[in-house]
Amino acid sequence: ENKAVHVSNEPAPYLLRTGRAKYLPAPKPADESCLRWKSNNGCWEHYQSSAMLCRFDDMALDVTKFHVSRGGERPEDVRGRNEEEELFQVDYCGVYLPYKPVFWTQWYQSKLMDAAGVGLVPDRSQDQCDVYLPGLTLLYERIEYANLYHTMTDWFNVHWSLEKLKYGGGGGGQQLRMIWLDGHAAGSLDDAWADIFHANVTYVSQYEGIVCMERAVWLPKNSPIYDVPKDSVEYGYEGGYGAGGFSSENDKCGVMDRFVERVLTAYDIPLDRTMDPALDLVIDRQPYFAHPRVDMEKAAKDTRTLPDLRDIFPNSRVIRLHEMSFRQQVELISRAHTLKGMHGAGLTHLLWLPRGAEVTEWQPSTEDFDGNPMFSNLASWVPGISHVAGPVPQKSKGFVERALDFLFGRSTGAATESIASPSSGYAFDRGDQNYYGRDMIRGDGGLNKFGSASGIPDDDYRA
């Protein structure tokens, strides 16, 4: 008999969700061969991405041995806090496991494995747990928590993992729990974690003593969709290599479609939504204080900030994402005909676009951005939309301004005069070349020349 089940000692969640989950997943198709797992030392591995998913029946944390900032503060109140303070450290025997998995990773799971005491899981029947969490508890440490692109890959990993675990959406009255092992300050995307997965979210610092979990999951950090085109994802890891090879004709990556369905359903957006042919959206990147380490003076000098977007695109709706809730962003963009914006995390919203929509990505002519396939790769996962990459638009200059540029050498290349497009009223300037708006370079979805990382600077301060 269990003498003590200390659910009452559980702290109030940082994010609380009640009632029934809106997304109730249908059984996964038996013939789906994409993004499958293979067993690896008690966990599951996706070979192509090195993603690792581990589940434990009966696991415990000794929170007194965790060292991390509290988390959830207003960024302004902890301005300048070092990121290392927000990433947890844990002493030996701060983690109790029924068995110890063995694999290499650069992410948070390595800290948990190093701190693990094996076979020493506290016995809740002997009143050895200060808090007991029944049901499923997801553990995770976020890194780029204020960046929509990186957070989206985290969300996808949660969805992908729940499918593998056959989690049915919280049936039987048990709420899905998520414990953030980090101590990040509050971010604009925090609420979306709870909304999308209908989960109660708590920082590890909110607990006290020994926290015992009936079923605990270490979520993967590596993501199979990170800067990878859909057609290049490998197949068939559960039960051996599949016969499908790399042919897109055999591709059955419905997992992304269901992830998008999960997000839209969380915000009551119908899957058969109608595209508004007059809704032409332009993302206006602006600096904002997204996390404690934002240097606003430096951010204001980012060349990816365009001051004249409303003049350049007078017939479009120019939006500043940081002034909108995530729900408002998804509700608006999910109906758009076109989405235009500078290379940056805001273009992640292309995932919610309806069939027939168009994405235009402006890429500055620097090594970090020119030809970067990150968003053309992401667009390849979305059926029925088109992605186009091109140079940065500039407001057409008047005769006097062009003459002054010529006289005083204010040009940036051999042929630097921005030529207005007769069809759009704006010009593209790529140093020594000019492009009309209708002559944009189409992304080829090729391999990322920057390697496995994006090769771009951290832009967490941007929407």
N, C-alpha and C positions, 0 to 999 in steps of 0.2 A: 504494500500500500504506500502511495506517495504521501509522506507526512507534510511536505511543504511544497506548494507550487506558487511561487512568489510573483504571480502576474501583477498583483496589486502594487508591487514595488517598482514596476516599470515606469520610467519617467514619462512625463507628457511629451509626445513627439514634437520635433521641430516643425514637421509638416504633418497634418492630420487629415485623413480622408475617411469618411463614413459611408454607410449604405452599400449598395450593390455596384460592382464594377460594370462599366458600360460596355467594355470590350470582352466578349465571351468567345474565346477562340474555338473555331471548328477543328475537328481532328485533322492533323497534318496529313497531306496526301502520301500514301505509302510509296508511290513511285518517285517522289522528289529526291533527286540525287545531288543537288547542289548544297554546299555549306554543311556537310555532314562531318561527324566527329569519329575519331578512333580512340580506343582505350589507351591510357598511358599512366602506369604506376598508380592506379586507383583514381585517376582523374580522366578527363577527356581532352583530346588535343585536336585542333584543326591545323593540319600540317602546313598549308600554304601560308597562313597568317601567324602561326605559332601561338594562337589563342589557346588558353588553358582554362577549363571549367572544372571545378572540384565541388563535390557535395559530401557532407559528413552527417551521419546520424549520430547525434549527441556530440556536441562541441561546446567548449566554454572559453571565455576570455576572463582574465584577471585584469580588470580595468585599472587597478592601482599600479600596474606595471606598464601602462601606456603613457607616453609623453607626447602631447600635442596641444595646440591652442584650443580654446573652447569651441570656436566656430559659431557661425550665424550672426556675428556682430555686423553693424553697419560698416561698410568699407571706410567711411569717413572717420569712424571712431578708432580704427586701428591703422590709420594711414602710415605707410612706410614699413609695416610689419614684414619681416623676412619670410619668404615662402617656405624655408626649411622649418619654421615654427609651425606651419600649417600642415606639414606632412609628418605622419606619426612615426615614432620610434617605440619599440617594445622590448622589454627585458626578457631574458630567458625564463621560460615557464609562465609567460604572460598569455600563452595560448595552450589549450588542452585539446588534443586530438585523439580519436580512437586509432588512427594509423597516420603515418607521416608520408605524404607523397614526395616523390623525388623528381624534380625537373628544374631546368634553369630558366630564369626569367629575370628581366631587369625591373619588373614592376613590384607592386606591394606584396604579392604572394610570397616573394623570397623572404621578406621580413617576418611574415607569419611562420614560414617553415623554420627559419633559424631560431625563432623563439619558442617553438613547439615542444611541449612535454608530451610524450606518447604513452597512451595507456593509463593516463592519470586523470581522466575526465571526472569531475566532481559528481557525486551521486546525489541527485535531488531527493531521493527517498530517505537519505540520511541528513537532510537539512544542510547540505553543503553548498547550496546555491543561494545567492542573495537575490537574484532575479532569474526567473525561468520564462523562456519565450517559446510557447508551443507553435506548431506549424512551421512555415518556411521563412527563414531569415536570410536576406541577401547582404553580403559584406562587400564593400568596395571603397577604394581610395581614388578620389577624383584628382586630376592634374590640371588640365586647361579648362577649369570649371566655368569660366566666364565667356568662353569661345563657343559659338553655336556649332561650328563644324565638328570640333572635337567632342562636344557634349552629345551631338547627334550620333557619333560612332559609339559612344558609351550607351546611349539609349538603345541603339540597334543591338548591341551585345546583350543587354538585359532581355530584350524581346527574344532574341535568338536562343539565349540560355533557358528562358522559361519554356520555350517550345521543346527543347531537348529534355527538360525535366517534366514535361507533360503537365505543367501547372495549368489548372483549369479556370483561373480567374477568381479564386477565393471562395469556392463553394464550401459548404459545411460551416459557414460562419467564421472562418479563420481569416483574419486580415493579413495581407502580405506586408512583411516588414522589411525595411532596408536600413542598415547601419552604415553611415559614412564614417570611415576610419580617419578621414582628414579633419582638419580644423579650419577650413576656409571660411572667410567672411561671407555674409549673405550675398547672393548673386541674383541677377534678373531671371535666370533660368531655373532657379531652385524649385519653384512651384510646379513647373512642368514635369519634374520627376514624379511627384506625387500624383499629378493629374493623369499622366499617360499610363502609369502602372497601377493606379488606384492603391497606392502604398502609403503606409505610415513611415516617415523618414525621421531618424534620430541620429544625432552625432554620438560617437563613441564616448566623448567626454561627458555626456549627460548621465551615463550610467555610473553605478558605484559597486565596488566589490566584485564578486564572481557572477558573471552573466552566463547562464546555461541555455543552450538552444537545442530544441528537438531536432531540427534539420537546418543545417547551415550550408550556405553556398558561397564559394569564392568566385565572383564574376570575372570573366576574362577582361584584360585591358587591351591586348592586341585585337584589332578588328579586321575581318576579311574584306571590308568595304573601304578601308582607308586608302584613298588615292589609287584604287585599282579598278580598271574597267570590268564590267560584268562578264564579258566573254573570256577573260583570262583566269577566272576563279576556278580552282581545281575541284575535282569531284570525288565522291565515293570513298570516304575514309572509314566508314563504319562497316566492317566486314570485308575490307580489302579495297583495292583500287577498282573503280567501276570501268565498264567498257566504253563509257561515253567520251573519254578523252577530253579534249578541249573544244569540241565542236559546239557552237552556239545552238545548233539544231537540237541537241540533246539537253540543252539547259532548261532546268525546271526550278529556277531560283524564286519560287513564289514567296520565300521568306521575307523578301523586301516588300513585296506587295502587301503582305499581311502586317508588316511593321507600319507602313503608311496608313493602312486601315486602322490600326490601333490608335495612332496619333489623331487621325481625323475623327474617329468615334469618340475619343475622350473630349473633344470640343463640339460634339453634336453636329458635325459637318457630314452631309450625305455623301456616300461614295459615288453616286451618279450625279454629282453636282454639275451645274451648267456653267460653262465658261462665258464670261462677259466679254464680248468682242471689243468693247470700248474701254476695258480696264487695262491701261498701259501703265505699269508701275516702274518707277525709277528709284533705286535705293540711294539715299543721300548719306554717305558715311560721315559721321561726326564724332569727335572725341567725347567720351564721357567717363566718369569715375567708376569703372566696372569692378575694380578690385584694389586692394590697398597699395599696390605697387605701380599704379598708373602715374606716369610723369605727364601731366596735362600740358605742360609747356612743349615738351617733345612731341606729344601726340598732335598738337595743333599744327605742327610743321610737316606732318605726314603728307607726302605728295599725292596720296590717294584720296585726299579731300578735294572735291571740286566745288568751287564757290558759286558757280553760275548755272546750276542744273535747271532751275526753273526757267531761266532765260533760254537755255539750250533746248529744253524739251517743254515748250509752253502748252502742248496738248496732252501731256502726260501727268500722272499723279505722282509727285515726288514725296517720298515717305522717309521718315527718320525712325528706324526700328527701335532705338533705345527709348523713344518716347511712347512706345506702345507695349502692352503686355504681350506675352507669347501667344496667348489665345487670340488677341486682336490681329497679330501678325499672320497667324495661320488662317484665320477666317477670311482675311482680305486676300492673301496671296493664293489661296486655293481656288479662287474664282478668276484669276488674272489671265489675260490673253498673252501679255508679254511681261517679262521681268528683266530689267536692265540694272547693271550695277558694276562697280569696280571689283576686281578680284579681292575677295575677302569673305569672311565667315557668313555674312548675310545671304550670300548666294546659295547657301545650304537649303534655303526655302524652296528651291526648285523641286524638291521632293514632293511637295504638296500640290504642284501645278496640275491642272486637268489635261487630258489628252488634247493635242493640237496646240498647246501653248509653246511659246518661244522664249529662250533665255539668251540674253546678250551679256557677255562678260568682257569688261574692258581690262586689258592687261598693260600696265606701265612698261615702257621699253627699258627695263633693267634686268639684270641676270636673274634676280630672284623671282620675277613674275613673267617675263616674256616667254611664251610657249608653255607655261606651266599647265599641265593637263588635269589638275585636281578636280575642277568642276565639270569638265567634259567627261571625265571618268565617272563622276557621281551621276551625271545626267544619263549615262548609259544604263543605269539601273532603273530608270523611269520610262515605262513604255509610252510612246506616242508624243513625246516632247522633243524639240530640237534645241541644240546648243550651238551658239556661235561665239567665237572669241575674236576680239579685235583691239585696236589701239584706243587710247583715251580720247574722248571727245573734248573739243574746245569750242568756246564761244567764238563765232565768226567776228573778225576784227574789221572795224571801219577803215576807210581809206587813210585818214590821218594817223591812226594807230599803226597801220602797216608801214606807212612812210617813216614814222619815227623809229620803228623797229629796224628798218633798212638803214636809216641814216646813222643811228647810234649803235648798230651792231648788236641788237638785243635778240638776235635769232639763236637757235639751238643747234643748227645744222646747216648743211649746204643749201638745202631748199626748205626753209622753215616756215614759210607763209602758210597759215591755215586756210584752206580753200573751202568755202561753204558748199555744202551739198545742196543742189537745187531742189531735192525732194524733201530734205529734213531741216534745212536751215542751220546745220552744225557741221563741223569739220573734225577729222581725226588727224592728230599730229603725232607721228612717230619719228621725231628727230629729223632725219633727212628725207623722209617720205611722207606723203599725205594720202589719206584714203577717204573717199566718200563714204557716208554712212552705209550705203548699200553694198559696199565692196569689202566687207569684213572678212577676216581670215577664219575659215571654219576649222574648229578643233578636230584633230584626227584620232583622238582617243588612244594615242600610242603610249608606249612605256614612259614612265616618269623619269626624265633625265636627271632628276635630283635624287634618285634612289628611293629608299623606302620612306624617307621623311619628305615633307612638302618642300623643304628648302626655303621657306619664307619666314620672315621675322614674326615674332609673337605679336598678334594684333588683338589681344584680349580687350583692349580699350575701345574696340569698334563694334558696332552692330553688324 
